[in-house]
Amino acid sequence: MDTKTSQQLSQPLSNSNLAQNIKVEDDRTGMSVETLKRAFSDNLFYVQGKDESNATLHDYYQALAFTVRDRLLHRFIKTGRTYYEENVKVVSYLSAEFLMGRHLENNLISLGIYEKMRQVVNESGLEIEDLIEQEPDPGLGNGGLGRLAACFLDSLANLEMPAIGYGIRYEFGIFHQALRDGWQAEIPDNWLMFKNPWEIARPEDAVEIKLGGHTEAYRDEKGHNRVSWICDRKVKAVPYDTPVPGYRTNTVNSLRLWKAEASEEFNFEAFNAGNYDRAVGEKMSSETISKVLYPNDNTPQGKELRLAQQYFFVSASLQDLIHIHLHIHPDLTNFHDRAAIQLNDTHPAVAVAELMRLFVDEHDIDWDQAWDITQKTLAYTNHTLLPEALERWSVSLFSRMLPRHIEIIYEINHRFLEDIRTWFPDDEELASELSIIEEGADKKVRMANLACVGSHAINGVAALHTELLQKYTLQGFAKLWPEKFFNKTNGVTPRRWVLLSNPRLAKLVTEKTQSDSWLKNLDEMRVLEKFVDDADFCQEWRDIKRKNKITLAAQIKKLKNIDVNVDSIFDVLVKRIHEYKRQHLMVLHIITLYNRIKANPNIDIVPRTFIFGGKAAPGYFMAKLIIKFANAVGEVVNKDPDVRGRLKVVFLPNFNVSLGQKIYPAADLSEQISTAGKEASGTGNMKFAMNGALTIGTLDGANIEIREEAGAENFFLFGLTAEEVYAMKAEGYDPMSYYDSNEELEAVINRIAKGYFSYGDTKLFKPIVDSLLYDDPYMLLADYQAYIDCQDRVSETYKDKDKWTKMSILNSARMGKFSSDRTIKEYCEQIWGIEPVKIDIEQYSQ
């Protein structure tokens, strides 16, 4: 860094050198290079309290982040003011997860100042990429659910829709995953260690959350029967707002995350009595609620904490919305006309009971009117077909923690069941199926049923998923209210998943479409179809993919010290680890190829690099064993001299948004191999396809629609259909028959069972072997041969570079349907009833 630049970065604004070299503008948040340079200097010196002599890269990152955030705030404040002044209907997206990814780079491109800031940073002797890498991924989500919520917030702002996201400000987000001897190790993810420059604390907007206690009935002064909740514990919910900008729009919406704090942080009486632990005990107990994303719920304490988390952010968010509404309106009778609330899965489903409590108990609205407003306000997105994933809470736990809510739920259920018995007097089985309360020795509250009863709309997230919801998972509700059901196939934002992740491809698309408007209308990428026979274009396409693979190969070398062949097929499966997603089926394919090489070391085989990534829930034993399994097989395959580097197996630790941005553009083959009828949608499949990866997959989730859009000839399909899976299970599925009749499969299973990949330990992977041979709930063995045959077709196709390139181009060009912009437009028009709102601000100097 030269002396002149270091002085500019480290001296106060009154310094004569700085004043001489930086043009002072009236607008302190201007967009000119000179103003940006001045702001960068200011924020390093005045906010970070550092100069060039002692500033770290992270200090420079913070200074840059504050410089960018300052330029969002005018839009941010004006957006909120416009919504208030124009009294518009706003959608609130309630989600336990928001997997936002890094903010800096996204905000730079949204504001259109990336290259200007690069110049500013370069003139300071730094590289902007190095500063971007300083930002931790906010660990506010686990996987697809949280990333979908982030994409939706991006699209809402991009489409200029009035919206706010509500969630929890987890101090320790999803754990940092390390690999120790091939096993997953969970390390706390202290992403807030150095503070978060993007958030703005709003302690003045804090609300109080009640927990525990009991209820008391009484008559009010009007003679009405009322109920008072006498809690035994109160927690303060403090909001933190993060600006969420649209791409090249003035709209900057808000993500409001709640932090739990004690109502009284310090007990002086206990302290003075010498009870120091008790003096801070309430603070510690309260803050636990927003401490960790998804605490392990294998214990009663874990279950209690999870329910507390869900109620905490739901109650805080609903109180906030009611407070905002009453600032404008005299009462809540038109609340549903000004607010649409989307429940992202069952985590926020307690909103049905809480909204009723607030209306009836706190605002004295009669039950029937409150119920009408509640139903018209709330809508529910279902994200699963797995019955075990539909949340159920024990009535005893609910009664201890939320005594008023269990009363309200019983009342809702009583009225609901009376209606069912009126409508279907001879169908007591239907009433039992749809009851919010599951009867039995340990009664449960069925949260999905509560969400269905309390919402005016229920949607699945892919065509097949919605069909199966209506046919199986939520069959009774579909029979009762067919008009409530909608399909809203998921989507992802092309701003992050193409422009940010794959700038080389984005530049090529912009050149061929002659503008960047495709980033707001992804269907414009279809222009690329006319270049599939253009040899120069195809070569440029291949060059981009190869450069992306070189970038990922460098990351693999850095993280795993494994050298990979960038001309091999990059065969990738990155997602949450779960048996139904069948990561172990991909491992069976690796062993199959390995066995073929061991049988004939000179076999002609297309080189492959198998790349895994994903986290297992801390309490999910089989998922963690699958991680160990993949790593153990990789350890053997990677070191075997017979393989001669033709196969490489890599498990990249701590898969997150930032790592995904490197992986998706580099992938040749996208593995979407879940058991048909189990995956709700998937969104990784869309990110891969947008970036030119070809899909090998089952007819599951959004794979079906991806195949329809890309063309069946550009998709590697295998496996049973959902109908065939259900039929085979009904008839009695025998996995052992597949093992007995398939020599190659038998050899694979036997190699595992004999301890070949576990140093002779036959017990280590016995749970996997036993599951496959004697149960196989996700039907790996039934799909094994079809999968292997399909993989052989993949290898043959890859040899034909022209054919592969054409298929790759067509996959990217035809993914317009899977922009989250399309998804959000459908929600706005068909479920939420909200419209775009223009945010007018004066133009900044450029």
C-alpha positions, 0 to 999 in steps of 0.5 A: 500500500503506498504512503498516499493511500495509507494516509487516506485510509488512516487519517481523520477527515480534517487531515489536509492530505485527505481533504486535498485528494478526496472531493467532498460532496454534499451527499455523504452517501453518494455513489461516485468513486471519490465519495466511496473512497472517502466513506471507506476511509471514514468507516475504517477510522471512525467506526473501526477505530483503526488505521493502516498501521493496525487494521486487519483484513476483517477491519477493512471488511467491516469498513467496506460493509458499513460503506455499502450499508450506508447506501442502503439505508436511505432506500431502506427508510424510504421503503418503510415510510412509503409502505406506512404512508400509502397504507399498503398490504404487506406480506410477512414471511414467518420462518424458523430459518433464513439462510441468507449467505454473505451480504456484501457481494450481493448488496454491491451488485444490487446497488450496481457499485461492485466495480466502483468499490473494486477500484476503491479497494484496489487503490487502498492496496487491497483485493475486494475478493479478500474482503468478501471472504472475511464475511462469515455465512450467517448460520441462520438455517439448516438447508433448503428451507432456509435458503428458499426463504432467503431467495423469496426475500430477494425476489420480493424486493426485486419485484418491489413487493411490500414484505418483511421476513421474521425469524430468530437471531440465533447467536450460534447458528447451524453448527460448523461441521468438521470431519474427524477421522471421517466422522462429522464433528459439530463445532459452535458457529459463532458467526456474531463474534466480530459483530454483524455490520448489516443489522440494526438493533431496535431495542425500542421495538422490543416486546414481551413474551410470556411462558409457563404459568396458568390461566384464570377465568373471569368476567370483565366489566361488560359481563363477558367471559374472559381468560387471563394468562398468569405466566411464571416467566417473561422474556424480552424479544429485541428485534434486529433489522437487516436490509434486503435490497432488490436488484437495481431497484429502490426497494429495500425490505427488511428481515427482522430477527428476534433476540431473546433477553431477560426482562430483568438482566440482573437480580441485585437482591440475589447478588447482595445475598451472595447468590451470584449464579442466581443474580444472572440466572434469568439472563442466561435462561432467557438468552438460551432461547435464541442461542442455537438453531435447532437444539437437539430434541432427543431430550425433554429439555431439547423439545421444550427449548424448540417449542419455546423458540417457535413460540418466541419468534411467532409471538414477537412477530405477531405482536409487532404486526399488530402494533404496526397496524394499530399505528394506522388503523383504529382497530383490528377488524381489517387486519387481514386486508393489510397483512398477509402472513405466510407460515413457512412449514409447521415451525411457526404454526403456533401462530394460529393459536397465538393470533387468536389469543392476541385478538380475543384476550388482548384486544377483546374481539369476539371469537367468531370474528377473530377466527374469521380474521385469523383464517383470512390472514394466515397461509401455510406452506407444507415442505414435506411428505414424510409423516415423521417430519410433520411436527407434533408436540405433547399436550403435556408440554404444551400445557406447561409452556403455553397453558392458554394456547392449549385451551385455545387449540382445544376450542378450535378443535372442538368447533372444527370437529363439530363441523366435520361431524355435521358435514360428514355424519357417517365418517368418524374416521375422518374426524379422527384423522383431521383432529388437531389433537392426536388421541392416545396415552400421550396426546399430541398437538398436530401442528400441520393440522392446526396450520391447515385448519387456521389458514385460508391457503395450503400449498405444496412446493412442486407439482408432484408434491402438491399432488401427493399432499392431496392424495396422501399426507393431507388427504382429508383436508383436500377432501374437506377444502379442495379450494384451499390447495395450491401448488407453488413450485419453488424457485431460486434467485438468479442474482445469487445463483448465477450472477454472483456464483458464476460471473463468467457465465453471467457475462456470456449470457449478458453478451448474447441477450444484449442486456442484463434484463435476464436477471429479472426475467430468466426466460430471456435466457432461452435466447441461448438455444439458438447458439447450441450449434455455434462451435465458437459459442460451445467452446466458450461454454466449455471454457467457462465450465472448465475455469469454474472447475479449476476454481473448485479444484483449488478449493478442494486442494485447500480444504482437503489436500486432494488433487482432482482431475478437472477434465473428469466428470465432476459428479456432485451431491450436496444437500442435507444428509438424510436416508431418503436423499440417498447419499449412500446410493451414490456411494454404492455406485462408487464401489461398483466402479471400484470393483470393476477396476479391481477386477480389471485394472486396465478397464476403460473408464471415464474419470470421475470426481465424486463430490459430497457435501452436507450436514447431518442433524446432530441426533441422526445416527444413520445420517452421521454414519453415511458421512463416515461411510462416504469418507471411508470409501473415499480414503480407500479409493483415493489411495489405491494404486489400481485406480490411478486417479481415475476416481476421486472421492471428496467430502467437502466439510461445512457445506454452506451458501458460500461453498455452494456458490463455488460448487454449483457452477463447477458441477457437470452432473447433479445428483438428485436421487431421492426415493420418488415421492419423498422429496418435496421439491429441492432447490439445489437441482435448480441451481445446478441446472441453471449453471449448466449441470446435467441432472441424474435423478428420479421422478421426484419433487421438482425434478419432474418439472426440470425434466419437462422444461429442459427436455427429457432427452437432456435429463438422465432419468432412472428409478421407480416412480412414486406410484410404483414405490407406494405399490411395491411397499403395499405388496411387500418389498423384499430387498434381499431378492435384489441382492440375491439376483444381482452379482454386481450388487452382491459384490458391493454389499459383501465388500462393505460387510466384510469390513473392506472400507473399515480396516476389517471392522465388520460392525462399523457399517453393519447398520447400513448393510442391515438396513439395506438388506432387511428393511431398505425403507428408501428402496436403494436396492430396488433402484440400484441397477437402474441407477448404475445403468443410467450412470453408464449412459452418463459416462458414454454421453460425456465422451461426446463433448459436443452432445454434452455441451448442447445438453448443458446449454439447453438446461441453462437456457430453459430454467426460466420457470425456476426463478424465485421471481416466478414463484413469488409472483404466483404467491402474490397474485393467488394467495397473498393479494399484494401488489408492487409498490414503487419507491421514489427517491432522488437519484444519487450522484454517480 
